[in-house]
Amino acid sequence: MVGPLLAALPPQPPPCLPPYCQHLPVRAPPILTPPPCDDVRRRGEKRPIPPELKDEKYFERRRRNNQAAKKSRDARRIREDQIAWRACLLEQENASLRAHIAALRQEALALRGLLAARDEPPAPSSTTAD
């Protein structure tokens, strides 16, 4: 759900963003939802493969594993960038809403002052001649 202020933000990040937001892309792709994981996986003990077992099948598995690791790292980097981008946008929206609230409070204060001045009876004026 995108708030009205969030939707009205300019398409490029303004220069006033914190440094950690400057590298983020202008339009972030939809946020990926991480798959649910119930258990924590532990890495097994590293066992070196003897050279005589390094056949074509071994190298194919290594190649596929390296590709999967790269894909996983890239997906994680994208998710982290999306989270950082969303945090920047929410910080901007929060600042905008806080400024709006401050302006409304000032307006309410001024209106209360006008109401109080209207409801006060006029001060008696001196009608006696000196």
C-alpha positions, 0 to 999 in steps of 0.5 A, spaced: 500 500 500 502 506 497 500 512 501 498 519 497 505 522 499 509 516 498 506 516 491 507 524 490 514 523 491 519 525 485 521 519 481 529 521 482 532 521 489 533 528 492 540 530 494 538 531 501 537 523 502 542 520 507 549 517 503 547 510 504 541 512 500 544 515 494 546 509 490 539 506 490 536 506 483 530 511 482 525 506 481 526 499 485 522 493 483 517 490 487 519 487 493 521 480 494 518 476 499 523 471 502 521 464 503 519 462 510 524 458 513 523 454 520 530 451 521 537 454 521 541 450 516 548 448 519 554 448 514 557 441 514 565 440 515 569 441 509 572 435 506 577 436 500 576 432 494 582 428 492 584 429 485 582 423 482 575 424 483 575 430 480 571 428 473 567 432 469 561 431 473 564 434 479 566 440 475 559 441 472 556 440 479 561 446 482 559 450 476 552 449 477 553 451 485 557 457 483 552 460 479 547 458 484 551 462 489 552 468 485 544 468 484 543 467 491 548 473 493 545 477 487 538 476 490 540 478 497 543 484 494 537 486 491 533 485 497 537 489 501 537 495 496 529 494 496 529 495 504 534 501 504 530 504 498 523 503 502 526 506 508 529 512 505 522 513 502 518 512 509 523 517 512 521 522 507 514 521 508 515 521 515 518 528 515 513 530 510 507 528 515 511 531 521 511 538 518 504 537 516 502 535 523 506 541 525 503 546 521 496 543 523 498 544 530 500 552 529 493 553 525 489 550 531 493 554 536 491 560 531 484 558 531 483 557 538 486 564 539 481 567 535 475 563 538 478 565 545 478 573 543 471 572 540 468 569 546 471 574 551 467 580 553 470 587 551 474 590 556 470 596 559 472 603 557 472 609 561 466 613 560 467 618 565 469 625 564 476 627 567 
